[in-house]
Amino acid sequence: MRAKREYRDRTRTQVAVLDALVDRADEGMSVFELRAAVEVDIDELETALSTLKEDGLIVVESGSSETVIKPDEQVIPEAPTDEDDDQTIGEWLRDRFPF
């Protein structure tokens, strides 16, 4: 599942983080799981997480053994639609070319 359309105009890394978190919205993800899912270096991931946290789009829950990151409720689509599967030309270009 992908994050809502209104949150897809962010940097490529931020969108990838949101999409990965939306896929595992219930259990959340650790930083290590996110790094593996998004496939970026730790500095780029840290910057994306910091920006998303400041904007209120992710929730960080610190437990006794590890920190879990979850998407904020506003980012999660209510129900998957056919529109979510259609990729716009801008999204296609963004995936193909590193802007």
QUIUR-V849908 format. One record per backbone hydrogen bond with DSSP energy under -1.0 kcal/mol. CO is the residue of the C=O (numbers start at 1). NH is the residue of the N-H. E is the energy in kcal/mol with one decimal. If there is no record, write none. Layout:
co = {CO,CO}
nh = {NH,NH}
e = {E,E}
//
This chain:
co = {4,5,11,12,13,14,15,16,17,18,19,22,24,29,30,31,32,33,34,35,41,42,43,44,45,46,47,48,49,50,51,52,53,57,59,61,66,68,69,70,72,75,88,89,90,91,92,93,97}
nh = {7,8,15,16,17,18,19,20,21,22,23,25,28,69,34,35,36,37,38,39,45,46,47,48,49,50,51,52,53,54,55,57,56,72,70,68,63,61,29,59,75,4,92,93,94,95,96,97,99}
e = {-1.9,-1.9,-2.4,-2.2,-2.4,-2.5,-2.7,-2.3,-2.5,-2.5,-1.9,-1.2,-2.6,-3.0,-2.4,-2.6,-1.9,-2.2,-2.9,-2.0,-2.2,-2.6,-2.1,-2.2,-2.8,-2.3,-2.2,-2.6,-2.4,-2.4,-2.0,-2.7,-1.3,-2.5,-2.8,-3.1,-2.0,-3.3,-2.3,-3.3,-1.9,-2.0,-2.4,-2.6,-2.4,-2.1,-1.5,-2.9,-1.5}
//
